[in-house]
Amino acid sequence: MVRRRLIVVAAAVLALSATGITATKPVAQEPPGFAGNKVVPLIKIDLTGVPNRQVIANIYEVPAGKMVPMHFHHGDEFHLVLSGEWAAQVEGKPDHLMKPGDSQYVEREHMHGGKAMGDTPLKLLGLMIVEKDKPITEVTR
């Protein structure tokens, strides 16, 4: 089941990439607290049929032991752990340890973050549907 989910997500990313959509460059200035973490952009495209919304897919790379500070997005986000372990925190939900193949859904404007656990860096696929006229990531409300 986990392998199948991973294959489906990977196929969707590859299919979107094959449409000629190119990855965007990382934002020059990252929000405070994210230094040392890497964002690999995959896709950034307008959501068809939904005004003022865009789909963004990134792979987040977080060194072992490093934090992802609490933050939120003006839209929904889906996470899939590709490698490493992540002590995930989501506002209103109990903290939980995510391992490769585990996924979670983060509702619009819910604070979330966590810590890369163990000795292996965290690689996380993030897929967002966000408002185009607002910052992608905010660390405070």
Buried (B, 14 or more C-beta within 10 A) or exposed (E): EEEEEBEEBEEEBEEBBEEEBEEEEEEEEBBEBBEEBBBEBBBBBEBEEEEEBBBBBBBBBBBBEBBBBBBBBBBBBBBBBBEBBBBBBBEEEEEEBBEBBBBBEBBBEBBBBBBBBBEEBBBBBBBBBBBBEEEBBBBEE
